[in-house]
């Protein structure tokens, strides 16, 4: 198990524009050949946008993009005609495939915090697709078959235990709260990369929210 702490993430964004970014993997100018991906996961970005801030229209291709809002509301618009507001508890996915452009903004009055995760598809190309699942229930898996991956969302009360999926690659990201994972204490923004997971469990020290990626 490889634990990566929140303060070890690469800092990015534009403070003057109200954008704060924290990257878990090699990203943009923060090139690290030893930290390019884990399983299918190639990015796990924590983004904080002040009211009125956002990312202007920009392109993506050959990437599965999954977004989880921790607080606030994310306004999304893309060149395929989708315009949605993503709220806490919603799962948004963009299959950028052969290419799509989109805008992401905080059009609300409160600060916005979200986690955006990028996965490499098994077969690049094809047509872009979009999906949003409103208010996904706890423990309900969300499949991204294009990347051979499954997202598990767990919201735990203090003292509650949850099994970590067995798998070749499992990525555990702590959205909020404190958990104990196989003897390691993890706090908000911390993550663990577990290879050949078998019988691993997480226990909430405080009320916590976890995102767990199960990848083949």
Secondary structure, DSSP 4 states (H G I P E B T S, - for coil): -EEE-GGGSEEEEEGGGTEEEEESS-BTTB--TT-S-BTTEEEEEEEEE-TT-EEEEEEE-S-EEEEEEEESEEEEEETTS-EEEEETT-EEEEE-TT-EEEEEE--SSS-EEEEEEEE--SS--S--EEEEETTPPTT--EEEGGGTEEEEEEEE-TT-EEEPPPEEEEEEEEEES-EEETTEEE-TT-EEEEEEE-S-EEEESSSEEEEEEEE-
